[in-house]
Amino acid sequence: MDTTLDTTPSPYRFRIAKADPWTIGAVALSALIVLPVAAVLYLAFNPTENIWPHLLSTSLPRYINNSLWLMLGVGVTVCIIGVTNAWLVTMCRFPGRQQFEWLLALPFAVPAYVIAYIYTDLLEYAGPVQALLRQVFGWQRPSDYWFPEIRSLGGATLVMSLVLYPYVYLLTRSAFLDQSPAMLDASRVMGHGPWRSFLRVSIPLARPAIAIGLALTLMETLNDFGTVDYFAVRTLTAGIYDVWLGMGNLGGAAQIAAVMLLFIALLVMTELSGRRRQRYYQADQRFKTMPTYRLRGWRMLLAMLCCVLPVVLGFLIPGMVLLTYTIESWHESWTPEFRAYATNSILLSAAAGLATLVLASVLAYGQRIRGHAIVKIAHRMASIGYAVPGAVLAIGIIIPLAKFDNTLDALMREYVGISTGLLLSGSVFALLFAYVVRFLAISLGAIEASLDKISPDMDMAARTLGHKPGKIFLLLHLPLIRGGALTAGLLVFVDCMKELPTTLILRPFNF
């Protein structure tokens, strides 16, 4: 009988994770990220007062219907704007193309609710646009003419599309740039013109990127509160505020939040299934020039118009209106209160950006040096916060924090005779924690991508010199990933400055 010990690695053998600090830190961080989602689901299935039958028979169908129509309208619009302009600036030559490559991304920095306020002022009955029309055509009453109502579902769709299309545009343009020039050359040889090549070659190759951009857009649409509330469009996010703050029922709000989580899960599953079988392998032709089409005549004018309109409507007009308002009301608005608001926003957003960078570094570097299954699972779980709407996240955070505060207060009253009050749920900590949970995925993705570019041989060389992992990260990796980390921190800062639903719910009083 052969008694030789088999040392061949088996695919069915799993490495047992050691309880080292990197593994413990990754698991602990992922547990904190998942805690809000678990709290929402627990309260949704175990409410103090179950109003689910009442919601189901009254307002919930309207919330779902409005949300679906809004997501459909925004999804179609951003795909048309984003994909068309990405193809134009990548594959066509016309005046201003290089400038439009970055100009088309500017509306991404403008919150949707800010544009909603601006266009309402411009397009409402007392606004300058309708006033000019009445003056030119001699109309006297609203019944004399028809003008589209901006504060409606259609208006919300248009406003949100103007600021969310960069999700699709940026990812699709990157996909177009990575396409193989040989496939486009082959399409030309077969007699296909620009339009047929776009439909039969470019779009199928870019489908995964379009799917990701569309999924992110729909998540942000579902998360929006400021626009839909101002336009009186009752969506699921607005329903959370109605039930929680209007009816005083946190359990009912958690049940609506659970429906939103179901929507998000369906979006993620649809996006993954749509990309699962879409795999394209291309030869490395990075030094070959991408074939482009020179546009002339009316085609050139049409391409320029397609690129100009989103920039003008999504950034230039809002920027000019805001600048005008700022100049006109400078002495009224530049007050100590405003400076305090600005300071609070800047410091809190900067703190959130720094915190996400630190935690993302721990997770990404832990996966690099401890690549076993537990760390990988923790890494995946820590990224789900970005998919959770802000209103849902706020509920999931306030439930465990309030439970902790109340338990601690009861214990201190019983044994010490003093009240601790709301230490966490009523403080800046809750808001900062929410920002970190929601935007950790941004820093995590950027730092992980930067670390992947560093050769493992450099780690091995440092280990042979006697350096421990923590010192290697500080002395070797941190300087190399500094650029990606700063970019990620800036993105988190901007997103925190724009985040409205979470801020409204969790901000401390008078903050």
C-alpha positions as CSV (number, residue, x, y, z in Angstrom):
1,M,0.0,0.0,0.0
2,D,1.3,3.5,-1.0
3,T,1.7,5.6,2.1
4,T,3.2,8.6,0.4
5,L,1.8,11.9,1.7
6,D,-0.1,13.8,-0.9
7,T,0.9,17.4,-0.9
8,T,-0.8,18.4,-4.1
9,P,-3.1,21.4,-3.5
10,S,-6.8,20.5,-3.8
11,P,-9.4,22.9,-5.0
12,Y,-11.7,21.6,-2.2
13,R,-9.3,22.6,0.6
14,F,-9.9,25.9,2.3
15,R,-7.3,28.0,4.1
16,I,-8.2,28.6,7.7
17,A,-8.0,32.3,8.4
18,K,-5.8,33.2,11.3
19,A,-7.1,35.7,13.8
20,D,-4.5,38.4,12.9
21,P,-5.2,42.1,13.3
22,W,-5.9,42.6,9.6
23,T,-8.5,39.9,9.4
24,I,-10.2,41.0,12.7
25,G,-10.2,44.6,11.4
26,A,-11.7,43.7,8.1
27,V,-14.5,41.6,9.7
28,A,-15.2,44.2,12.3
29,L,-15.5,47.0,9.7
30,S,-17.7,44.9,7.4
31,A,-20.0,44.1,10.3
32,L,-20.4,47.8,11.1
33,I,-21.2,48.5,7.5
34,V,-23.9,45.8,7.4
35,L,-25.4,46.7,10.8
36,P,-27.7,49.5,9.4
37,V,-29.2,47.2,6.7
38,A,-29.7,44.4,9.3
39,A,-31.4,46.9,11.7
40,V,-33.8,48.0,9.0
41,L,-34.8,44.5,8.1
42,Y,-35.2,43.5,11.7
43,L,-37.5,46.4,12.5
44,A,-39.5,45.9,9.2
45,F,-40.3,42.4,10.3
46,N,-40.8,43.2,14.0
47,P,-42.4,46.6,14.1
48,T,-43.9,48.0,17.3
49,E,-47.1,48.9,15.4
50,N,-47.7,47.0,12.2
51,I,-49.2,49.4,9.7
52,W,-48.2,47.3,6.7
53,P,-51.8,46.4,5.7
54,H,-52.7,50.1,5.9
55,L,-49.8,51.1,3.7
56,L,-50.5,48.4,1.2
57,S,-54.1,49.5,0.8
58,T,-53.5,53.3,0.7
59,S,-50.2,55.0,-0.1
60,L,-47.6,52.3,-0.8
61,P,-48.9,51.5,-4.4
62,R,-48.7,55.2,-5.2
63,Y,-45.1,55.4,-3.9
64,I,-44.1,52.4,-5.9
65,N,-45.8,53.6,-9.1
66,N,-44.2,57.0,-9.0
67,S,-40.8,55.5,-8.2
68,L,-41.0,53.1,-11.1
69,W,-42.1,55.8,-13.6
70,L,-39.4,58.2,-12.4
71,M,-36.7,55.5,-12.7
72,L,-38.0,54.5,-16.2
73,G,-37.9,58.1,-17.4
74,V,-34.5,59.0,-15.9
75,G,-33.0,55.7,-17.1
76,V,-34.1,56.2,-20.7
77,T,-33.1,59.8,-20.8
78,V,-29.6,59.3,-19.2
79,C,-28.9,56.5,-21.6
80,I,-29.8,58.6,-24.6
81,I,-27.7,61.6,-23.4
82,G,-24.8,59.7,-22.0
83,V,-24.3,57.0,-24.7
84,T,-24.8,59.4,-27.6
85,N,-22.4,62.0,-26.3
86,A,-19.8,59.4,-25.2
87,W,-19.8,58.1,-28.8
88,L,-19.6,61.6,-30.3
89,V,-16.6,62.8,-28.4
90,T,-14.8,59.5,-28.8
91,M,-15.5,58.4,-32.3
92,C,-16.2,61.7,-34.2
93,R,-14.2,64.8,-35.1
94,F,-15.9,68.2,-34.9
95,P,-15.1,71.6,-33.5
96,G,-14.9,71.7,-29.7
97,R,-14.7,67.9,-29.3
98,Q,-11.7,68.0,-26.9
99,Q,-13.4,70.6,-24.7
100,F,-16.7,68.7,-24.6
101,E,-14.9,65.6,-23.2
102,W,-14.6,67.3,-19.8
103,L,-17.4,69.8,-20.1
104,L,-19.9,67.0,-20.3
105,A,-18.9,65.8,-16.8
106,L,-19.5,69.2,-15.1
107,P,-23.3,68.7,-14.2
108,F,-22.2,65.8,-12.0
109,A,-21.1,68.3,-9.4
110,V,-24.5,70.0,-9.1
111,P,-27.1,68.5,-6.7
112,A,-30.4,67.7,-8.4
113,Y,-32.4,69.6,-5.8
114,V,-30.4,72.8,-6.5
115,I,-31.3,72.6,-10.2
116,A,-34.9,71.9,-9.2
117,Y,-35.1,75.1,-7.2
118,I,-33.5,77.1,-10.1
119,Y,-35.6,75.8,-12.9
120,T,-38.8,76.3,-10.8
121,D,-37.9,80.0,-10.4
122,L,-37.2,80.3,-14.1
123,L,-40.2,78.3,-15.5
124,E,-43.0,78.9,-13.0
125,Y,-45.9,81.2,-13.8
126,A,-44.3,84.2,-12.1
127,G,-40.8,83.4,-13.5
128,P,-39.0,85.3,-16.2
129,V,-39.7,82.8,-19.0
130,Q,-43.4,82.8,-18.8
131,A,-43.4,86.6,-18.1
132,L,-41.5,87.1,-21.3
133,L,-43.9,84.9,-23.3
134,R,-46.9,86.9,-22.0
135,Q,-45.3,90.1,-22.8
136,V,-44.4,89.0,-26.4
137,F,-47.7,87.4,-27.3
138,G,-50.0,89.6,-25.2
139,W,-51.4,86.8,-23.0
140,Q,-53.1,87.9,-19.9
141,R,-54.3,84.8,-18.0
142,P,-53.0,81.3,-17.5
143,S,-56.0,80.0,-19.5
144,D,-54.7,81.9,-22.5
145,Y,-51.9,79.6,-23.2
146,W,-50.4,76.2,-22.2
147,F,-47.0,75.8,-20.5
148,P,-45.5,72.6,-19.2
149,E,-45.6,72.3,-15.4
150,I,-42.1,72.0,-14.1
151,R,-43.2,70.8,-10.6
152,S,-44.4,67.4,-11.9
153,L,-43.1,63.9,-12.5
154,G,-41.9,64.9,-16.0
155,G,-40.1,67.9,-14.5
156,A,-38.4,65.7,-11.9
157,T,-37.4,63.3,-14.6
158,L,-35.8,66.1,-16.7
159,V,-34.0,67.7,-13.8
160,M,-32.6,64.5,-12.4
161,S,-31.5,63.4,-15.8
162,L,-29.5,66.6,-16.4
163,V,-27.2,65.8,-13.4
164,L,-27.1,62.0,-13.4
165,Y,-26.3,61.3,-17.1
166,P,-22.5,61.7,-16.3
167,Y,-22.6,58.3,-14.6
168,V,-23.5,56.7,-18.0
169,Y,-21.3,59.1,-20.0
170,L,-18.1,58.7,-18.2
171,L,-18.3,54.9,-18.0
172,T,-19.4,54.5,-21.6
173,R,-16.7,56.8,-22.9
174,S,-14.1,54.8,-21.0
175,A,-15.5,51.6,-22.6
176,F,-15.4,53.1,-26.1
177,L,-11.8,54.2,-25.6
178,D,-10.8,50.6,-24.6
179,Q,-12.4,49.0,-27.6
180,S,-10.2,47.3,-30.2
181,P,-9.6,49.5,-33.3
182,A,-9.4,46.2,-35.3
183,M,-13.0,45.4,-34.7
184,L,-14.1,48.9,-35.9
185,D,-11.8,48.5,-39.0
186,A,-13.4,45.2,-39.7
187,S,-16.8,46.7,-39.5
188,R,-15.8,49.4,-42.1
189,V,-14.4,46.7,-44.4
190,M,-17.7,44.9,-44.3
191,G,-19.4,48.1,-45.5
192,H,-20.9,49.3,-42.3
193,G,-21.1,53.1,-41.9
194,P,-20.7,55.0,-38.6
195,W,-24.3,54.4,-37.5
196,R,-24.4,50.7,-38.1
197,S,-20.9,50.3,-36.6
198,F,-22.2,52.2,-33.5
199,L,-25.2,49.9,-33.1
200,R,-23.6,46.5,-34.0
201,V,-20.1,46.9,-32.6
202,S,-19.7,49.8,-30.2
203,I,-22.9,49.4,-28.2
204,P,-22.5,45.6,-27.6
205,L,-18.9,46.0,-26.5
206,A,-19.8,48.9,-24.1
207,R,-22.9,47.1,-22.7
208,P,-21.4,46.2,-19.4
209,A,-20.2,49.8,-18.8
210,I,-23.6,51.1,-19.8
211,A,-25.3,48.6,-17.4
212,I,-23.1,49.8,-14.5
213,G,-23.7,53.5,-15.2
214,L,-27.5,52.9,-15.5
215,A,-27.6,50.9,-12.3
216,L,-25.8,53.7,-10.4
217,T,-28.1,56.3,-11.9
218,L,-31.2,54.4,-10.9
219,M,-29.9,54.0,-7.4
220,E,-29.3,57.7,-7.1
221,T,-32.8,58.3,-8.5
222,L,-34.4,56.1,-5.9
223,N,-32.3,57.8,-3.2
224,D,-33.3,61.4,-4.1
225,F,-35.5,63.3,-1.7
226,G,-34.9,67.0,-2.3
227,T,-36.1,67.0,-5.9
228,V,-39.2,64.8,-5.5
229,D,-40.2,66.5,-2.3
230,Y,-40.0,70.0,-3.8
231,F,-41.9,68.8,-7.0
232,A,-44.5,67.0,-4.8
233,V,-43.8,63.6,-6.4
234,R,-44.4,61.1,-3.7
235,T,-41.8,58.3,-4.2
236,L,-40.6,55.7,-1.7
237,T,-38.0,58.0,-0.2
238,A,-40.7,60.7,0.4
239,G,-42.9,57.9,1.8
240,I,-40.3,57.2,4.5
241,Y,-40.4,60.8,5.7
242,D,-44.2,60.9,5.5
243,V,-44.7,57.8,7.6
244,W,-41.8,58.4,10.1
245,L,-42.0,62.2,10.7
246,G,-45.7,62.7,9.7
247,M,-47.3,59.6,11.3
248,G,-44.6,59.0,13.9
249,N,-44.2,55.4,13.0
250,L,-40.6,54.2,12.7
251,G,-41.7,50.6,12.0
252,G,-43.8,51.7,9.0
253,A,-40.8,53.7,7.7
254,A,-38.6,50.7,8.0
255,Q,-41.1,48.6,6.1
256,I,-41.0,51.1,3.2
257,A,-37.2,51.1,3.5
258,A,-37.3,47.3,3.1
259,V,-39.2,47.8,-0.2
260,M,-36.5,50.2,-1.3
261,L,-33.9,47.6,-0.4
262,L,-35.8,45.1,-2.5
263,F,-35.6,47.5,-5.5
264,I,-31.9,48.0,-5.0
265,A,-31.3,44.2,-4.8
266,L,-33.3,43.8,-8.1
267,L,-31.2,46.5,-9.7
268,V,-28.0,44.9,-8.7
269,M,-29.1,41.4,-9.8
270,T,-30.4,42.7,-13.1
271,E,-27.1,44.5,-13.8
272,L,-25.0,41.5,-12.9
273,S,-27.2,39.1,-15.0
274,G,-27.1,41.5,-17.9
275,R,-23.2,41.4,-17.8
276,R,-22.7,37.8,-16.9
277,R,-22.5,36.4,-20.4
278,Q,-21.2,39.6,-22.0
279,R,-17.5,38.8,-22.3
280,Y,-15.3,40.2,-25.0
281,Y,-11.6,39.6,-25.2
282,Q,-9.5,42.0,-27.3
283,A,-5.9,42.0,-28.5
284,D,-3.6,44.6,-27.0
285,Q,-3.6,47.5,-29.5
286,R,-3.0,50.4,-27.2
287,F,-0.6,52.0,-29.7
288,K,-3.0,51.9,-32.6
289,T,-5.1,55.0,-33.3
290,M,-8.8,54.7,-32.8
291,P,-10.6,55.3,-36.2
292,T,-12.8,58.4,-36.1
293,Y,-15.3,60.0,-38.4
294,R,-15.1,63.6,-39.5
295,L,-18.4,65.3,-39.3
296,R,-19.4,68.1,-41.7
297,G,-22.4,70.2,-42.5
298,W,-25.6,69.5,-40.6
299,R,-24.1,66.4,-39.0
300,M,-21.4,68.6,-37.4
301,L,-24.0,71.1,-36.1
302,L,-26.2,68.4,-34.8
303,A,-23.2,66.8,-32.9
304,M,-22.3,70.1,-31.4
305,L,-25.9,70.8,-30.3
306,C,-26.1,67.3,-28.7
307,C,-23.0,68.2,-26.6
308,V,-23.9,71.8,-25.9
309,L,-27.4,71.2,-24.6
310,P,-26.6,69.0,-21.5
311,V,-23.8,71.3,-20.5
312,V,-25.9,74.5,-20.8
313,L,-29.0,73.1,-19.2
314,G,-27.2,71.0,-16.5
315,F,-24.4,73.4,-15.5
316,L,-24.1,76.8,-17.3
317,I,-27.7,78.1,-16.7
318,P,-27.8,76.9,-13.0
319,G,-24.3,78.3,-12.4
320,M,-25.2,81.7,-13.9
321,V,-28.4,81.9,-12.0
322,L,-26.7,81.0,-8.7
323,L,-24.0,83.6,-9.4
324,T,-26.6,86.2,-10.0
325,Y,-28.5,85.4,-6.8
326,T,-25.2,85.5,-4.9
327,I,-24.2,88.9,-6.2
328,E,-27.7,90.4,-5.6
329,S,-28.1,89.1,-2.1
330,W,-24.5,89.1,-0.9
331,H,-25.0,91.4,2.0
332,E,-28.1,89.5,3.1
333,S,-26.7,86.0,2.8
334,W,-23.1,86.4,3.9
335,T,-24.0,86.2,7.6
336,P,-22.4,84.5,10.6
337,E,-25.1,81.8,10.4
338,F,-24.1,81.1,6.8
339,R,-20.4,80.9,7.6
340,A,-21.2,78.5,10.5
341,Y,-23.3,76.3,8.1
342,A,-20.4,76.3,5.6
343,T,-17.9,75.5,8.2
344,N,-19.9,72.6,9.6
345,S,-20.4,71.2,6.1
346,I,-16.8,71.5,5.0
347,L,-15.4,70.0,8.2
348,L,-17.9,67.2,8.4
349,S,-17.3,66.3,4.7
350,A,-13.5,66.5,5.1
351,A,-13.7,64.2,8.2
352,A,-15.8,61.7,6.3
353,G,-13.4,61.7,3.4
354,L,-10.4,61.1,5.7
355,A,-12.2,58.4,7.6
356,T,-13.2,56.5,4.5
357,L,-9.6,56.7,3.3
358,V,-8.2,55.2,6.5
359,L,-10.8,52.4,6.7
360,A,-10.5,51.6,3.0
361,S,-6.8,51.4,3.4
362,V,-7.2,48.8,6.1
363,L,-9.6,46.7,4.1
364,A,-7.7,46.9,0.8
365,Y,-4.3,46.3,2.3
366,G,-5.7,43.5,4.5
367,Q,-7.0,41.8,1.3
368,R,-3.6,42.2,-0.3
369,I,-1.6,40.6,2.4
370,R,-4.4,38.2,3.7
371,G,-6.2,37.0,0.6
372,H,-8.2,34.3,2.3
373,A,-12.0,33.9,1.9
374,I,-13.0,35.7,5.1
375,V,-11.2,38.9,4.1
376,K,-12.6,38.7,0.6
377,I,-16.2,38.3,1.9
378,A,-15.6,41.2,4.4
379,H,-14.3,43.3,1.5
380,R,-17.4,42.6,-0.5
381,M,-19.8,43.3,2.3
382,A,-18.1,46.6,3.1
383,S,-19.0,47.9,-0.4
384,I,-22.8,47.5,-0.1
385,G,-23.3,50.8,1.7
386,Y,-23.1,52.8,-1.6
387,A,-26.1,50.9,-2.9
388,V,-28.3,51.7,0.1
389,P,-30.4,54.8,-0.2
390,G,-29.6,57.6,2.3
391,A,-33.0,57.6,3.9
392,V,-32.8,53.8,4.5
393,L,-29.3,54.1,5.8
394,A,-30.4,56.8,8.3
395,I,-33.1,54.6,9.7
396,G,-30.7,51.7,10.0
397,I,-28.2,53.8,11.9
398,I,-30.6,55.6,14.2
399,I,-32.2,52.3,15.4
400,P,-29.1,50.6,16.9
401,L,-27.6,53.9,18.1
402,A,-30.8,54.9,19.9
403,K,-31.1,51.4,21.4
404,F,-27.5,51.8,22.7
405,D,-28.2,55.3,24.1
406,N,-31.4,54.2,25.8
407,T,-29.8,51.1,27.3
408,L,-26.8,53.0,28.6
409,D,-29.1,55.8,30.0
410,A,-31.2,53.3,31.8
411,L,-28.2,51.6,33.4
412,M,-26.7,54.9,34.4
413,R,-29.9,56.0,36.0
414,E,-30.3,52.8,37.9
415,Y,-26.8,52.4,39.2
416,V,-25.3,55.9,39.2
417,G,-28.3,58.1,39.4
418,I,-27.5,60.3,36.4
419,S,-28.8,60.5,32.8
420,T,-26.4,60.3,29.9
421,G,-29.0,61.4,27.3
422,L,-28.4,60.7,23.6
423,L,-24.7,60.3,23.3
424,L,-24.5,58.8,19.8
425,S,-27.9,59.0,18.0
426,G,-28.2,62.8,18.6
427,S,-24.6,63.7,17.8
428,V,-22.4,64.4,14.8
429,F,-21.0,60.9,15.2
430,A,-24.2,59.4,13.8
431,L,-24.0,61.6,10.7
432,L,-20.3,61.0,10.2
433,F,-20.9,57.2,10.6
434,A,-23.7,57.4,7.9
435,Y,-21.4,59.2,5.5
436,V,-18.6,56.6,6.0
437,V,-21.0,53.7,5.5
438,R,-22.5,55.2,2.4
439,F,-19.4,56.3,0.6
440,L,-16.7,53.8,1.8
441,A,-17.1,51.9,-1.5
442,I,-15.7,54.9,-3.4
443,S,-12.5,55.1,-1.4
444,L,-12.2,51.3,-1.3
445,G,-12.4,51.0,-5.1
446,A,-9.9,53.7,-5.7
447,I,-7.3,52.5,-3.2
448,E,-7.7,48.9,-4.3
449,A,-7.1,49.9,-7.9
450,S,-4.0,51.8,-6.9
451,L,-2.6,48.9,-4.8
452,D,-3.2,46.5,-7.7
453,K,-0.7,48.5,-9.8
454,I,2.1,47.9,-7.3
455,S,4.0,44.7,-8.0
456,P,4.0,42.1,-5.2
457,D,7.7,41.8,-5.7
458,M,8.1,45.1,-3.9
459,D,6.3,43.7,-0.9
460,M,8.5,40.6,-0.8
461,A,11.7,42.7,-1.0
462,A,10.5,44.8,1.9
463,R,9.7,41.7,3.9
464,T,13.1,40.3,3.3
465,L,14.6,43.5,4.8
466,G,12.7,42.8,8.0
467,H,9.8,45.2,7.7
468,K,6.3,44.3,9.0
469,P,3.2,44.8,6.9
470,G,2.1,48.0,8.7
471,K,5.5,49.7,8.2
472,I,5.6,48.5,4.5
473,F,2.3,50.2,3.9
474,L,3.3,53.5,5.5
475,L,6.8,53.7,3.9
476,L,6.2,52.0,0.5
477,H,2.6,51.8,-0.5
478,L,1.2,55.0,0.9
479,P,3.4,57.3,-1.2
480,L,2.6,55.2,-4.3
481,I,-1.1,55.3,-3.9
482,R,-1.3,59.0,-2.8
483,G,-2.7,60.2,-6.1
484,G,-5.6,57.7,-6.1
485,A,-6.3,58.3,-2.5
486,L,-6.5,62.0,-2.9
487,T,-8.9,61.6,-5.8
488,A,-11.1,59.2,-3.8
489,G,-11.1,61.6,-0.8
490,L,-12.2,64.5,-3.1
491,L,-15.1,62.4,-4.5
492,V,-16.3,61.5,-1.0
493,F,-16.0,65.1,0.0
494,V,-18.2,66.2,-2.9
495,D,-20.8,63.4,-2.3
496,C,-21.0,64.3,1.4
497,M,-21.6,67.9,0.6
498,K,-24.5,66.9,-1.8
499,E,-26.0,64.2,0.4
500,L,-29.5,65.4,1.6
501,P,-31.7,62.6,2.9
502,T,-29.2,61.2,5.4
503,T,-28.3,64.7,6.6
504,L,-31.9,65.8,7.1
505,I,-32.6,62.8,9.3
506,L,-29.4,62.5,11.4
507,R,-28.1,66.0,11.8
508,P,-28.1,67.2,15.4
509,F,-30.5,70.0,16.4
510,N,-29.3,73.5,15.4
511,F,-26.4,71.9,13.4
